[in-house]
Amino acid sequence: MKDHRVTAMDLSEENLVVGMEDGHVHIVNFSTGQILKSFRPHDRAVNDVSVDNAGTTIVSCSDSGTVTLHYLGIEGEKENFVYMNEPVKCVCVEDDSLSKRDRCFV
């Protein structure tokens, strides 16, 4: 994480979610500063990340035209990709997605 710049970030109640210049997304615990989870959903820099209040649904986007919805729930970890024809600059996940079966994002 030291070798690449942070290009996007968002907060949940307990964690900081950061998008990196190299396409990685890291979940960092506030109290310990420890990286809890790391994944690379994009080939290019992450433009924006959005996390729901519970910290279980993370959406990220990139100039590569990909939007990734990463779910870290009790049913297990799931990742869905949406491929756009153009660069995506920002995303937002719906905060009450825990009460819904489908996760919604814009």
Secondary structure per residue as TSV (DSSP state, phi and psi in degrees):
chain	resnum	aa	ss	phi	psi
A	1	M	-	360.0	-23.2
A	2	K	T	-71.4	-25.3
A	3	D	T	-85.0	-9.9
A	4	H	S	-126.9	151.9
A	5	R	-	-83.6	147.7
A	6	V	E	-77.4	128.9
A	7	T	E	-113.9	-10.7
A	8	A	E	-160.0	152.1
A	9	M	E	-156.5	156.9
A	10	D	E	-152.7	161.8
A	11	L	E	-118.3	143.6
A	12	S	-	-114.4	-171.8
A	13	E	S	-63.4	-36.8
A	14	E	S	-116.3	-15.1
A	15	N	E	-130.7	158.7
A	16	L	E	-108.5	130.2
A	17	V	E	-109.4	123.7
A	18	V	E	-122.3	138.5
A	19	G	E	-101.4	141.0
A	20	M	E	-113.0	161.9
A	21	E	T	-60.7	-29.3
A	22	D	T	-90.8	5.0
A	23	G	S	97.9	-3.3
A	24	H	-	-78.7	153.4
A	25	V	E	-123.5	129.1
A	26	H	E	-119.2	141.3
A	27	I	E	-107.3	118.7
A	28	V	E	-116.0	130.4
A	29	N	E	-75.0	132.9
A	30	F	T	-60.9	-49.4
A	31	S	T	-72.8	-34.3
A	32	T	T	-102.3	-21.3
A	33	G	-	74.9	8.2
A	34	Q	-	-85.0	141.0
A	35	I	E	-76.5	116.6
A	36	L	E	-84.4	-35.5
A	37	K	E	-151.5	143.7
A	38	S	E	-142.4	134.2
A	39	F	E	-148.3	159.2
A	40	R	-	-122.3	88.4
A	41	P	-	-85.8	-8.5
A	42	H	-	-130.3	152.5
A	43	D	S	-87.3	-18.3
A	44	R	S	-126.1	-177.8
A	45	A	-	-57.0	142.3
A	46	V	E	-77.8	123.2
A	47	N	E	-84.0	-34.5
A	48	D	E	-158.2	150.9
A	49	V	E	-132.9	149.9
A	50	S	E	-141.0	135.2
A	51	V	E	-128.1	141.6
A	52	D	-	-73.8	169.8
A	53	N	T	-59.8	-34.1
A	54	A	T	-77.7	-14.6
A	55	G	S	77.8	18.2
A	56	T	-	-102.6	-20.4
A	57	T	E	-118.3	121.1
A	58	I	E	-122.7	129.3
A	59	V	E	-117.2	135.8
A	60	S	E	-136.5	158.3
A	61	C	E	-143.0	164.5
A	62	S	E	-150.7	164.9
A	63	D	T	-66.4	-15.2
A	64	S	T	-70.0	-6.4
A	65	G	S	87.0	13.6
A	66	T	E	-103.5	142.6
A	67	V	E	-122.8	129.2
A	68	T	E	-119.0	131.2
A	69	L	E	-108.8	115.4
A	70	H	E	-113.4	120.6
A	71	Y	E	-112.1	126.7
A	72	L	E	-118.3	62.2
A	73	G	E	-101.2	-176.3
A	74	I	T	-68.9	-21.6
A	75	E	T	-77.5	-8.6
A	76	G	E	120.8	177.7
A	77	E	E	-90.8	133.0
A	78	K	E	-133.6	148.6
A	79	E	E	-138.1	128.9
A	80	N	E	-122.2	140.8
A	81	F	E	-114.9	141.7
A	82	V	E	-121.8	126.3
A	83	Y	E	-103.6	120.7
A	84	M	-	-102.7	163.8
A	85	N	S	-88.5	-4.5
A	86	E	S	-137.0	162.8
A	87	P	-	-58.6	143.5
A	88	V	-	-112.5	124.7
A	89	K	-	-97.3	-28.1
A	90	C	-	-151.4	154.2
A	91	V	-	-142.2	160.3
A	92	C	-	-148.9	130.7
A	93	V	B	-97.8	144.5
A	94	E	-	-69.6	128.6
A	95	D	T	-66.9	-30.4
A	96	D	T	-96.7	33.0
A	97	S	G	-66.9	-17.0
A	98	L	G	-66.3	-28.9
A	99	S	G	-85.1	-2.7
A	100	K	S	-117.5	150.6
A	101	R	S	-72.6	-38.6
A	102	D	S	-97.8	136.7
A	103	R	-	-87.5	132.0
A	104	C	-	-109.4	140.0
A	105	F	B	-145.0	160.1
A	106	V	-	-120.3	360.0
